[in-house]
């Protein structure tokens, strides 16, 4: 088999969410029927969680507004919850040029231990998430855990 054919047959994970916090990075990828949460530096993952719908270790929530949406993926590891969130707002089409605002989005990570929030960080780069077909298979989170703007 040629090297080119081998590379073509190799499937790389589908990126669902990417986010940078300076030197640290957060990625969520789809690998088969699972979502894989990775947090750490480019060279070393400090935490990896692999979860699928039957595992009951990943949950999805989506709230739609008139011109915006919030989405969260909550990964569970023991007593800790890692909430990956994304907020998107459509451009405001005002009556005057001064009242117009552009499309905006932000994303980040909230880490919780039980009900206690340990940390919440916004992405310095990235943070966009669109709905993926795999999300429809995940158990639904009951609340929107996206922090306010």
LOMI-310409 format. One line per field, with one value per residue (C-alpha): x, y negated, z negated; residue in one letter. Coordinates in steps of 0.05 Angstrom, whole numbers, padded with zeros to 5 digits, always signed. Example, Ala and Ser with C-alpha at 12.3 -4.5 7.8 and 13.67 -1.06 7.14 Angstrom:
// LOMI-310409
x <- c(+00246_+00273)
y <- c(+00090_+00021)
z <- c(-00156_-00143)
residuo <- c(A_S)
***
This chain:
// LOMI-310409
x <- c(+00000_+00027_+00039_-00011_-00065_-00050_-00056_-00122_-00150_-00129_-00187_-00171_-00218_-00273_-00264_-00327_-00298_-00230_-00209_-00144_-00129_-00059_-00013_-00070_-00118_-00185_-00209_-00271_-00269_-00316_-00283_-00332_-00393_-00355_-00336_-00266_-00250_-00176_-00146_-00073_-00016_-00002_+00048_+00013_-00059_-00071_-00142_-00176_-00248_-00278_-00354_-00413_-00488_-00494_-00438_-00480_-00416_-00432_-00494_-00517_-00560_-00582_-00623_-00649_-00666_-00695_-00627_-00579_-00564_-00526_-00497_-00463_-00429_-00421_-00369_-00372_-00311_-00324_-00350_-00325_-00364_-00329_-00378_-00356_-00400_-00411_-00455_-00472_-00511_-00533_-00515_-00563_-00595_-00612_-00648_-00584_-00512_-00492_-00540_-00513_-00471_-00436_-00443_-00412_-00393_-00355_-00340_-00303_-00300_-00331_-00305_-00350_-00344_-00415_-00454_-00392_-00361_-00285_-00266_-00294_-00250_-00266_-00229_-00177_-00182_-00235_-00297_-00346_-00390_-00443_-00494_-00469_-00512_-00481_-00511_-00581_-00560_-00534_-00574_-00602_-00577_-00636_-00606_-00567_-00499_-00472_-00446_-00478_-00440)
y <- c(+00000_-00068_-00121_-00167_-00114_-00098_-00171_-00176_-00116_-00144_-00183_-00239_-00257_-00305_-00371_-00391_-00447_-00479_-00532_-00563_-00592_-00616_-00556_-00509_-00481_-00447_-00404_-00361_-00313_-00261_-00193_-00141_-00143_-00177_-00248_-00258_-00316_-00335_-00390_-00407_-00434_-00418_-00366_-00334_-00322_-00333_-00305_-00261_-00238_-00191_-00187_-00165_-00166_-00098_-00117_-00172_-00213_-00266_-00309_-00361_-00424_-00475_-00537_-00576_-00650_-00696_-00712_-00672_-00605_-00572_-00502_-00461_-00393_-00369_-00314_-00276_-00246_-00222_-00281_-00332_-00362_-00396_-00441_-00463_-00521_-00564_-00625_-00654_-00718_-00739_-00808_-00863_-00895_-00964_-01021_-01063_-01047_-01065_-01014_-00954_-00902_-00844_-00770_-00750_-00686_-00665_-00599_-00568_-00518_-00514_-00462_-00440_-00394_-00373_-00439_-00482_-00521_-00513_-00555_-00585_-00608_-00641_-00622_-00671_-00638_-00592_-00574_-00563_-00501_-00482_-00428_-00359_-00298_-00260_-00312_-00285_-00218_-00246_-00251_-00321_-00367_-00398_-00468_-00517_-00523_-00577_-00635_-00703_-00750)
z <- c(+00000_+00018_-00036_-00002_-00003_-00076_-00095_-00057_-00095_-00162_-00192_-00239_-00296_-00278_-00317_-00354_-00397_-00404_-00454_-00478_-00547_-00532_-00538_-00556_-00504_-00506_-00449_-00441_-00382_-00356_-00349_-00325_-00371_-00427_-00445_-00471_-00518_-00522_-00565_-00571_-00529_-00456_-00476_-00536_-00556_-00630_-00628_-00577_-00583_-00531_-00535_-00493_-00503_-00539_-00588_-00620_-00625_-00572_-00568_-00518_-00525_-00474_-00487_-00427_-00431_-00378_-00349_-00392_-00422_-00480_-00477_-00529_-00533_-00604_-00616_-00682_-00716_-00786_-00828_-00776_-00719_-00660_-00624_-00555_-00532_-00471_-00461_-00393_-00376_-00306_-00280_-00303_-00243_-00270_-00237_-00235_-00219_-00291_-00322_-00283_-00319_-00287_-00299_-00365_-00401_-00461_-00493_-00551_-00607_-00675_-00724_-00781_-00840_-00858_-00859_-00873_-00816_-00821_-00760_-00697_-00640_-00574_-00511_-00487_-00418_-00390_-00430_-00373_-00372_-00321_-00331_-00310_-00294_-00352_-00400_-00385_-00414_-00481_-00545_-00553_-00609_-00645_-00654_-00612_-00645_-00599_-00641_-00625_-00580)
residuo <- c(X_X_X_X_X_X_X_X_X_X_X_X_X_X_X_X_X_X_X_X_X_X_X_X_X_X_X_X_X_X_X_X_X_X_X_X_X_X_X_X_X_X_X_X_X_X_X_X_X_X_X_X_X_X_X_X_X_X_X_X_X_X_X_X_X_X_X_X_X_X_X_X_X_X_X_X_X_X_X_X_X_X_X_X_X_X_X_X_X_X_X_X_X_X_X_X_X_X_X_X_X_X_X_X_X_X_X_X_X_X_X_X_X_X_X_X_X_X_X_X_X_X_X_X_X_X_X_X_X_X_X_X_X_X_X_X_X_X_X_X_X_X_X_X_X_X_X_X_X)
***
